[in-house]
Each structure stands twice: as C-alpha cells, then as structure tokens.
Amino acid sequence: MILLAEPWRDPSVNHVLTYRSPKGTDTGAHMSQKRQPHRSLRTAGVTAITCALAVGLLGACGTPPWETPPETSETSTTDEPSASETSSAPEETSTSSSPTPSPTPTPTPTLTQIVNDLASGSTERTLTAGSATLTVTYWSELDMSQWTPDASKPVSLSLTATSAEGNPLFLSRLQVVSSARDGAGELVESLPDLVDDATVSPGYTIEDPYSYSTTVLVPALPAEARSVQLTFSYEVLVATDDDAETFSKQTATDTVTVAVVGVDDAAGDAATD
C-alpha cells in the first residue's frame, strides 16, 4: 500500500476562519492564514510514521517482481550440470565387461608304452618267500605275433626253490589273477581267477632238483585289449623240522605282462610275411 500526499495541501499550514468584531476597522469575514509551528511538527511526525509503516508494509510483502534481478546463466550452470556433461559421464557398469571364457581344451588320449615280458620268448624271475628262494621261468608256446584278443593264449611256468637252512619246501597253492587293458593302460576286463591247490599233503615238492610246472590259458579278450597282466601268488610251506611234520607258510608274488596284438595289426603282419 502506497500513501500519496496531496500536492495542493501544505500540512504545515493551518487554515483558520476568523471573524472580526463589527466594531473593528475591517468589516466582513475574511480568511486568514496562520502558521502554527507545533502543529506542523506533529503533522510531520505523523507523516514520518505513515511513511515508516508504508516501508514496513512494503518490506513485509517482499520485493516486487519487476525489481527482482533476473537469474544469470552462470548461476544455472554452476548449480546443475549441463545435459552434455550428464550424458557424457560413463557409468561403471557400461564400461565393465565380463571375461571371455577360455575354450575348453580337447583332451588327447595318453598312449602308454606296452611292456611285453615275453617279447624274447621267455623270462626268468627270482622271488623270495621267507627263508626260501624261488626261481620261476615263464614262456609261451604261441608266437607273440599270434597273441590276438580272440586267440587262446598259453603261458607256461616252471618253479624250483632252495632253502638257506636246507629244510624241505612244498608248494601248497598257486593263484593267478588276470586283467586285460587297452592301449592307454585302462582296465578293459578282469578275468576269472585260476587256482591250483595241491592234491597231495603237505604240497608239491619244489626243492631242487624237483620242480613244479603248469600252463595257464588266457581266454579270448575284448577287441580293444592290448595287453594282459597275470599276477602269480605262490604259497610255500617250509618244514621247521627234519621230519617235515611242522611247517611255516610263506607267500611270494610276481606279475607278468604280455602284449596283445590288434586284429588289424596281425593281418598286416601276415600280409607282409
């Protein structure tokens, strides 16, 4: 609210209407103006208070819109990032990338060199069973080139023994455990155990110059078989007195590996011959 003073009114002038006595020199009524200083001061104070109230009202109402300075572009760019800055800021998730999985290598088959203990036709082993020393000779009547999976393959052995104490020696039991394996040495088939229990008591005499001989037949094997392992277990009775009435049992173990020829390889060898 704005108060405007009337330009035609002087607040310091008091307009007083006076009348002269008829007996005076001047007749008639006239308007006289008389300044009254105390009234002017009071009027000026009222005017000052009124202006102060006007200023207070204007201050309470706030600055008029037309007097408010416009915001500059510098303020907006300082407070908030621009659209180009916002769009150009990369996100962490967009820049990260998952590792590329490495290709799984294809396993290559491991070839194991096949051992053939009968490659020369026979082999001899020396075994120990307690105080007894066993000498065993292995051989095969079948040529090694004919040891194919489907053939019946004989393995023969001859056993003789000696005792450091000169005590009588007897073979009470022979057990053979056989297994067929492929070119990588993996098990292909387990064959039935072969057992030879002595038919005489206390057992077969194996003390030199006597010996024990037998032949083990290896049956047909799977086509992928490339070797056969034969594990021989010898149970030996050693007499503890000269009359051979009491005994101690000792065991000796031996393994013989024989190579098996594939059918295609055997056919190729026969064509070459």
C-alpha positions in Angstrom: 0.0 0.0 0.0 1.4 3.4 -1.0 0.3 6.7 0.5 0.5 9.8 -1.7 0.5 13.3 -0.3 -1.9 15.8 -1.9 0.2 18.4 -3.7 -2.3 21.2 -3.1 -2.3 20.8 0.7 0.5 22.0 2.8 0.3 20.0 6.1 2.2 22.8 7.9 -0.4 25.4 7.3 -3.5 25.5 9.5 -6.5 27.1 7.9 -8.5 29.1 10.5 -11.6 31.1 9.8 -11.8 34.2 12.0 -14.4 36.9 12.3 -13.7 40.5 13.2 -15.9 42.4 15.6 -18.4 44.7 13.8 -16.7 47.5 15.7 -13.4 46.9 14.1 -12.0 48.8 11.3 -12.5 45.9 8.9 -15.9 44.6 8.3 -16.9 41.3 7.0 -15.4 38.0 7.3 -12.2 37.0 5.7 -9.9 34.1 5.6 -6.6 34.4 7.3 -3.8 32.0 7.3 -1.7 31.5 10.5 1.2 29.2 10.8 1.3 27.1 13.9 4.7 25.5 14.3 3.7 23.0 16.9 1.0 21.6 14.7 3.5 21.4 11.8 5.8 19.3 14.0 3.0 16.9 15.0 1.9 16.7 11.4 5.4 15.9 10.2 5.7 13.2 12.8 2.5 11.6 11.7 3.7 11.8 8.1 7.1 10.1 9.1 5.2 7.3 10.9 3.0 6.8 8.0 6.0 6.5 5.6 7.6 4.1 8.0 4.5 1.9 8.1 4.4 2.1 4.3 8.0 1.0 4.1 7.4 -1.8 6.6 4.4 -3.0 4.6 6.4 -3.0 1.5 9.2 -4.9 3.3 6.8 -7.5 4.6 5.3 -8.0 1.2 8.7 -8.7 -0.4 10.4 -7.2 -3.4 8.1 -6.6 -6.3 8.6 -8.8 -9.3 9.7 -6.0 -11.6 12.5 -5.1 -9.1 13.9 -8.7 -8.9 17.1 -9.1 -11.0 16.8 -12.0 -13.5 18.9 -15.1 -12.8 22.0 -15.3 -15.0 23.1 -18.3 -17.0 26.2 -18.5 -14.8 24.1 -19.5 -11.7 22.3 -22.3 -13.6 25.5 -23.7 -15.0 27.2 -23.6 -11.6 24.4 -25.4 -9.6 23.4 -28.1 -12.1 25.5 -30.0 -14.7 24.6 -29.4 -18.3 22.9 -32.1 -20.4 26.1 -32.7 -22.4 28.0 -33.3 -19.1 25.4 -35.7 -17.8 25.1 -37.7 -21.0 28.9 -37.9 -21.5 29.6 -39.2 -18.0 30.1 -43.0 -18.4 28.6 -45.4 -16.0 30.8 -48.0 -14.3 28.6 -50.9 -15.3 28.7 -49.9 -19.0 32.5 -49.9 -19.2 32.9 -53.2 -17.3 32.9 -56.4 -19.4 32.7 -60.0 -18.4 35.9 -62.0 -19.1 35.8 -64.1 -22.2 35.8 -67.8 -21.3 38.7 -69.7 -22.5 37.9 -72.6 -24.8 38.0 -76.0 -23.1 40.9 -77.9 -24.5 40.1 -81.2 -26.0 41.7 -84.0 -24.0 44.2 -86.0 -26.0 44.4 -89.7 -25.3 47.6 -90.7 -23.4 49.3 -93.6 -25.0 51.2 -95.9 -22.7 54.1 -98.0 -23.9 53.1 -101.6 -23.6 55.5 -103.8 -21.8 55.9 -107.4 -23.1 57.8 -109.6 -20.7 57.7 -112.4 -23.2 59.0 -110.4 -26.2 62.1 -112.6 -26.3 60.1 -115.8 -25.9 60.6 -116.3 -22.2 61.6 -114.6 -18.9 63.1 -115.7 -15.6 62.4 -114.3 -12.2 63.9 -114.8 -8.7 61.5 -114.5 -5.8 61.8 -114.7 -2.0 59.4 -116.4 0.4 60.8 -116.3 3.9 64.0 -118.4 4.0 63.2 -119.9 0.6 64.4 -118.6 -2.7 62.2 -119.3 -5.7 63.3 -119.4 -9.4 60.5 -119.2 -11.9 60.7 -119.3 -15.7 57.8 -118.1 -17.9 57.3 -118.7 -21.6 54.6 -119.2 -24.2 54.3 -121.8 -27.0 52.3 -119.3 -29.1 54.3 -116.9 -31.2 53.9 -113.3 -29.9 52.5 -112.2 -33.3 49.6 -114.6 -32.7 48.6 -113.1 -29.4 45.4 -111.6 -30.7 42.4 -110.8 -28.5 40.3 -113.6 -29.8 43.0 -116.3 -29.6 43.6 -118.8 -26.7 47.0 -117.7 -25.3 49.0 -120.2 -23.2 51.5 -119.1 -20.6 53.7 -121.9 -19.1 55.9 -121.7 -16.0 58.4 -123.9 -14.2 59.2 -123.4 -10.5 62.1 -124.6 -8.3 63.2 -123.5 -4.8 66.0 -123.7 -2.4 66.2 -123.1 1.4 69.0 -121.4 3.2 68.6 -123.8 6.1 68.2 -126.9 3.9 64.6 -127.5 5.1 62.2 -129.3 2.7 60.0 -126.9 0.6 56.5 -127.6 -0.7 54.1 -125.6 -3.0 50.6 -125.8 -1.4 48.8 -123.3 -3.7 49.1 -121.3 -6.9 46.7 -118.5 -7.7 46.6 -116.4 -10.9 44.7 -113.1 -11.2 44.5 -111.8 -14.8 43.2 -108.5 -16.3 43.0 -107.1 -19.8 43.9 -103.4 -20.5 43.7 -101.1 -23.5 46.4 -99.1 -25.2 46.2 -96.3 -22.6 46.6 -98.8 -19.7 43.0 -98.6 -18.6 41.2 -101.7 -17.4 39.1 -103.4 -20.0 38.1 -106.6 -18.3 39.0 -108.7 -15.2 39.4 -112.4 -15.9 38.3 -115.2 -13.5 41.0 -116.2 -11.0 42.8 -119.5 -11.7 43.7 -121.6 -8.6 45.7 -124.8 -8.3 45.5 -126.4 -4.8 48.0 -129.2 -4.1 46.3 -132.6 -4.2 49.0 -134.2 -2.0 50.0 -133.3 1.5 51.7 -131.2 2.5 52.1 -130.0 -1.1 54.1 -130.3 -4.3 57.8 -130.8 -3.7 59.7 -127.9 -5.2 63.1 -128.3 -3.6 65.9 -128.6 -6.2 66.3 -130.9 -8.1 62.4 -131.1 -8.0 60.2 -128.5 -9.7 56.6 -127.6 -10.3 55.4 -126.9 -13.8 52.0 -125.8 -15.2 50.3 -123.9 -18.1 47.8 -121.1 -17.7 45.4 -120.4 -20.7 44.4 -116.8 -21.2 40.9 -116.8 -22.8 39.6 -114.5 -25.5 39.7 -110.8 -24.7 37.7 -107.7 -25.8 38.8 -106.3 -29.2 40.3 -103.2 -27.6 42.6 -105.2 -25.3 46.2 -104.5 -26.0 47.9 -106.3 -23.1 47.1 -108.8 -20.3 48.6 -108.8 -16.8 49.0 -112.1 -14.9 49.7 -111.9 -11.2 51.0 -115.2 -9.7 50.8 -115.9 -6.0 52.9 -118.8 -4.7 52.1 -120.3 -1.2 55.1 -122.2 0.0 55.3 -124.4 3.1 58.8 -124.5 4.7 59.4 -127.5 7.1 60.5 -126.5 10.5 62.0 -129.9 11.4 63.8 -132.7 9.7 60.7 -135.0 9.7 58.6 -132.3 7.9 55.8 -132.6 10.4 55.5 -128.9 11.1 55.6 -126.1 8.6 55.7 -122.3 8.1 53.8 -120.8 5.2 55.4 -118.1 3.1 54.0 -116.3 0.0 55.8 -114.9 -3.0 54.1 -112.7 -5.6 55.1 -112.0 -9.2 53.5 -110.2 -12.2 54.0 -110.9 -15.9 52.7 -108.6 -18.7 52.2 -109.9 -22.2 51.3 -107.7 -25.2 48.2 -108.4 -27.2 48.2 -107.6 -31.0 45.2 -106.0 -32.6 43.4 -107.9 -35.3 44.3 -105.4 -38.0 47.9 -105.4 -36.9 48.1 -109.2 -37.0 46.5 -109.2 -40.5 49.1 -106.6 -41.7 52.0 -108.6 -40.4 50.7 -111.8 -42.1 50.4 -109.9 -45.4 53.9 -108.7 -45.1 55.3 -112.2 -44.4 
